[in-house]
Amino acid sequence: MAYDPQIARVQSAAAQLTALTGAEPRIVREPGAVRIEADVTARLTRRWTRLVAVLELGTTYGLTDTETGQIAWLRFELGKGTRP
Protein backbone atom coordinates (compact mmCIF):
# COMPACT_ATOMS: atom_id res chain seq x y z
CA MET A 1 0.00 0.00 0.00
CA ALA A 2 1.30 3.46 -0.90
CA TYR A 3 2.13 6.08 1.72
CA ASP A 4 -0.68 8.65 2.03
CA PRO A 5 0.50 11.89 3.69
CA GLN A 6 -3.07 12.98 4.51
CA ILE A 7 -3.82 9.75 6.37
CA ALA A 8 -0.43 10.01 8.10
CA ARG A 9 -1.38 13.50 9.39
CA VAL A 10 -4.71 12.18 10.71
CA GLN A 11 -2.96 9.29 12.47
CA SER A 12 -0.31 11.60 13.91
CA ALA A 13 -2.89 14.04 15.27
CA ALA A 14 -4.92 11.20 16.81
CA ALA A 15 -1.79 9.78 18.46
CA GLN A 16 -0.84 13.20 19.84
CA LEU A 17 -4.34 13.69 21.26
CA THR A 18 -4.15 10.26 22.87
CA ALA A 19 -0.86 11.23 24.52
CA LEU A 20 -2.32 14.54 25.75
CA THR A 21 -5.63 13.19 27.05
CA GLY A 22 -4.73 9.68 28.12
CA ALA A 23 -7.71 8.38 26.12
CA GLU A 24 -8.38 7.46 22.51
CA PRO A 25 -10.02 10.36 20.64
CA ARG A 26 -13.18 9.79 18.63
CA ILE A 27 -12.56 9.61 14.90
CA VAL A 28 -15.57 10.49 12.75
CA ARG A 29 -15.52 9.87 9.01
CA GLU A 30 -17.44 12.43 6.98
CA PRO A 31 -17.90 12.74 3.22
CA GLY A 32 -14.50 13.99 2.03
CA ALA A 33 -13.14 14.56 5.53
CA VAL A 34 -12.15 13.06 8.87
CA ARG A 35 -12.91 14.75 12.20
CA ILE A 36 -11.08 13.91 15.42
CA GLU A 37 -12.73 14.80 18.75
CA ALA A 38 -11.55 14.78 22.37
CA ASP A 39 -13.33 15.77 25.55
CA VAL A 40 -11.81 18.82 27.23
CA THR A 41 -10.82 17.67 30.71
CA ALA A 42 -8.91 19.29 33.56
CA ARG A 43 -5.85 17.32 32.42
CA LEU A 44 -6.19 18.72 28.91
CA THR A 45 -6.63 22.33 30.06
CA ARG A 46 -3.25 22.09 31.82
CA ARG A 47 -1.75 21.27 28.40
CA TRP A 48 -3.65 23.94 26.47
CA THR A 49 -0.71 25.22 24.41
CA ARG A 50 0.11 21.68 23.28
CA LEU A 51 -3.57 21.04 22.50
CA VAL A 52 -3.77 24.11 20.26
CA ALA A 53 -0.62 22.98 18.44
CA VAL A 54 -2.29 19.64 17.68
CA LEU A 55 -5.57 21.27 16.64
CA GLU A 56 -3.70 23.49 14.19
CA LEU A 57 -2.65 20.38 12.27
CA GLY A 58 -6.20 20.12 10.91
CA THR A 59 -7.76 21.97 8.00
CA THR A 60 -10.17 23.51 10.53
CA TYR A 61 -10.54 23.16 14.28
CA GLY A 62 -12.54 24.45 17.21
CA LEU A 63 -14.35 23.86 20.48
CA THR A 64 -17.95 22.77 20.85
CA ASP A 65 -19.94 23.33 24.05
CA THR A 66 -22.19 20.46 25.13
CA GLU A 67 -24.47 19.93 28.11
CA THR A 68 -21.71 17.96 29.82
CA GLY A 69 -18.63 20.01 28.91
CA GLN A 70 -16.55 20.91 25.88
CA ILE A 71 -15.21 18.96 22.93
CA ALA A 72 -12.03 19.97 21.11
CA TRP A 73 -12.07 18.92 17.47
CA LEU A 74 -10.01 19.14 14.32
CA ARG A 75 -11.07 18.27 10.82
CA PHE A 76 -8.99 17.15 7.88
CA GLU A 77 -10.36 17.62 4.37
CA LEU A 78 -9.22 14.67 2.28
CA GLY A 79 -8.26 14.67 -1.37
CA LYS A 80 -7.85 18.43 -1.66
CA GLY A 81 -4.10 18.74 -1.11
CA THR A 82 -2.55 20.37 1.90
CA ARG A 83 -3.92 23.10 4.10
CA PRO A 84 -3.40 26.64 2.75
N, C-alpha and C positions, 0 to 999 in steps of 0.2 A: 504494500500500500504506500502511496506517495505521501510525503510530508505536506501537511496543510497548515500554513502559518496562522490562519484564522482560528482553526480548531486548537492549535497550540496555545494561542493567546487566551482562549476560553478556559482551557485546562489549567493554565498558569494562574489565571485570576481566581479560579475556584480553589486551587491548592493554597493560594495566599490567604483567601478568606477562611479556609479551614484552619490554617495556622493561627490566624488572628482571633477567631471565635472559639476554637476548640470543638467545633461541630461542622458537619458537612453542610454546605449551603444548598439551597434548593436551586435546581437548574430547570428552567422552563423553556421548552422549545416553542417558538412562534414561527409563523410563516416568514421565512427569510431572515430570521434572527434567533438569538439565544439570549435569555435573561437569567442572571444569577442573582439570588436573593439571600440575605442573611438578616436575622433578627438583631436589632440594636440592643445590646445588653450593657450592663455596667462594665464588664470586662472590655467590651469593644469601645466604649466611650473613652476609656483610659488609653486607647491606642488610636485615637481619632486621626492624627496626622497620617499614620500608616494606612488606615482605612481609606482616607481620601485618595492616597496614592494608588491604591488598588482600584478604586472606583474609576479613576481617570483612565484606566486601561480600556474601558469600554467606549463604544461609539457615543452613548449617552449614559447618564447615571443620575441618581437622586435618592431621596428619602420619601417614604410613604407613611403617613400616620394611619394607625389602625386603632380599633377599640382597646387592644391589649398592649400597644406600644408602637414602635417604629420598625420599619423594614428598610435596610439599605439595599439598593439594587444597581446593577449595571447591565447594560444591554449591548450586545455585539450584533451589528448588521452583517449578515453573511453574503458573500458573493459580490460585494460592491467595492472591493479593494480595501485599502487601509483608511483609517480615520483621517479626516483633513487636518 
